[in-house]
Amino acid sequence: MVLSRFWLVIFISSIVFIVVSLFTANTYTIDSVLNGKKDDPVLVSEKYIHELPAFLRDSIKKAPDQTMIINRDTLNADTTYVYKSKTVKIYSGLQKSDGLLPTCKSTLVDLILPLIAYLAFFCGLMELLIVSGASGNLAKLLSPVFVKVFPSIPKNHPSISYMTLNFAANFLGLDSAATPFGLKAMESLQEINPDKDKASDAQIMFMCLHASGLTLIATSIIGYRAAANASNPADVMLPCIITSFIGTIAAFLIVGIKQKINFKSASLLIVLMGLIAAIVGLLMYVNHLDLIGKNYFTSNLSGLILIAIIAFTLIFSFKNEKKFSEANTTVFDTFVVGANNGVKTGVTIFPYVLGMLVAISLFRNSGLFEIISDGIAFIFSNMGVSKEITNALPVAMLRPFSSAGSRGFLIDSMNTFGADSLTARLSSIFQCSAESTFYVIAVYFGSVNIKNTRYALGTMLLVDLICVITAIFVATWFF
């Protein structure tokens, strides 16, 4: 309900701002909003050639091609003049995001179809884990802890194993595996949800812990930094782990207080201390490696673990083939059934994802995002905050809305300020230590048709804010 109202406000506000900009001559055409592509030049005006300054007219007349002349204004490198048929079209700046129609296409082709493929494969594996009994064994092993964090979940419930695999995939930076496991967890939690239209306590806790983004191996961030020729691409790994870990603890405490969870439970404290010890141990190991060793470790660990999970699933399934026979099926047929369920899930969430991304496209291309971003940067700069920090804020602001959009700002910050600048490093931590909140809510709650997300959105945005503040302190401390 809250998400629907927020989406409606963003959508209507963006449209109103676009119409106002058109009639106040701040923009020349709305075609870019509908059909434009990201990084295309934006048409801001069209004039007759005699209306241009003399030095521009002279440049056009001296150009070898009189039908179409492109000339850069030395006063503004972002302005381009295109002359054809007695008129000059003036372009300034680049489009921030795909237009409405290209967004619809890219959502299906570049996002949903690959996601459906991932869902089909990993849901097929999940079905093998279920029928072979592996997921049940995992649920029994972890039930003593999970019943403390999720009191409403029955002991040994299948959702425990799904959530465990989701957390593990996120922890290792395996985004392609995390989403299918997470969607399966939401479906399993929905089965025990007494109010099918309203998010349960267990679903909210799971979503907030998932969105806090605890990550050990920031593979993609390290890859972007390596491509930008950073002196040590993996130097942001420790700050990313610290920031995301604090975000996870904050999410657990905020939701736990709301749901009146017993924080004094011995099993809960033991697991928490064990997790902290494991993270510290891994950090100490990675910290003593040289540059090549760190890059090798971060590049291969998560991939090796994913291969190990797949191999274990297949070996365990064939070892327990009797259970498949008892269920009147085979290992392959079971995989196909799970894959088919994954495809159905992908089709179900497509409209939710499409609606959210279209609203974000309008929001960015309307100019509202830039106004808000510049306003916040202005406020922070007047509070004495370093310009290196304010330059990284667009990544933090856009991260809850769009991973691709914030990634664009991250890459731009590395290209503009240098990969080893505080701005680029802070942007990397912002990108790594938070989740695309609105996208995640649309996908996960949309997959089980939940309309009322209760306090999930507010909590996840609060955790995002905590991660942003933590990232600033950690980055300035380290770099």
C-alpha positions, 0 to 999 in steps of 0.5 A: 500500500505504501509502495503503491502510493509512493510509486504513484507520487513519483509517476505523477510528479515526474509527468507534471514536471515534464509538462511544466518544463515543456511549456516554460521552454526548459525543454524543447521536446518530450520525445527523449522522455518517451523514446530516448536512450541513455547517454543520447544528446538531449535536444533543448532548442531549435533556432534559425541560423540567423538567430545564432551568434556570429562566430557560430554562423561563421563556423557553420558556413565554413564547414565542408558539409552544408547539410549537417554540421556539428560544432562544439561550443568552446564555452560549453563542451556539453552543447552540440549544434546540428545544422540542417534545412535552415535550422539549427538544433541545439543539444545539451547534456546527455540523457540520464536514463532510457526513455519510457518505451526503451525501458519497457523493452530493456526491462523484458530483454535485458532484465526479465529474460535473463532473470527467468533463465536464472530462476529456471536453473536455480529453482530446478536445483531447489526442487532437487534439494527438496525432494532429495531431503537436503533442504529438510536436513539444512532446516533441522540443523538451523532451526534452533537459531532461526526460530529465535529470529523468526518466531512465527516460523514452525520448527524445521520449516522449508523456508529456513533452508531457502533463506539460508541459501539466499543469505549465503549467496548474497554474502558471497556476491552471487546475485544470480543465485540469491534472487531465486533462493529469495523468491523461493523463501518468500513463496514458502513464507507466504504459505504460513502467512495468515493474511495473504495480502499483508506482509507477515513479520517473518517476511518483513524480517527476511526482506530487511536482512536481505536488503541490508546487503551483507557481502564478503566478496564484492566481485562486481565492484572490484571488477569496475575498479580494476577496469578503471585502473585502480592501483588496488582494486580490492582496497574497498573490500574491507570498508564494504564488509564493515559497512554492510555488516553494520547495516545488517545488524541495524536491520536486525535490531530495528525489526527485532525491536518492532517484533519484540524478539528476545535478543538475550537468547544464548543460541542467537548470541553464539551464532552472532559471535561466530559470524563476527569471528568468521568475518574477522578471520577472513578479513585478517587472511585477506589483509595479509595477501598481496595485490595479486593474491587479493585479486585471485582470492576475490575473483575465484572464491565465490565462483568456486563455492557456486560450483560446489553448491551445484555439484553437491546438489547433483551428487546428493540427488543421485545418491538419494535417488530412491526418494525420487522413485518413492515420489514417482519421479526422476532427478531430471523430471524433478529439475524440469518441474522446478525450472518450470516453476521458476519460469512462472515466477519470472512471468508473475513479477514482470509487471511489478518490475516494469511499473517500478522501472518505468516510474524511475525512468520518468523520475530521472528524465524529468529532471526532478532527481537532479534538482533533489540531488543538487539540493542535498549536495548544496545543503551538505556542502554548506554544513562543511561536508567535503566536496569529495563526499558530496560528489559521491552522494548521487550514487547513494541517492539512486541506489535504492531506486536503480542498481544500473543507474547508481552503477552509472554514477559510480563508473562516472565518478571513477572516470571523472575523479579517478579510481583512487579518489575518495569520491570513487572509493566512497561511491564503490562502498555506497554501491556495495553496501546497500540494495535496490530497495524499491526494485527488491520490494517490487520483485519479492512482494510482487512474486507472492501478490502482497499489497500491504508491505507494512513497515518494510519499506520504511525500515529498509530505507532507514537501513539504507540511510544508516549504511550511507552514514556509516560508509562516509565515516568508514571511507574517511577513516580508511582513505 
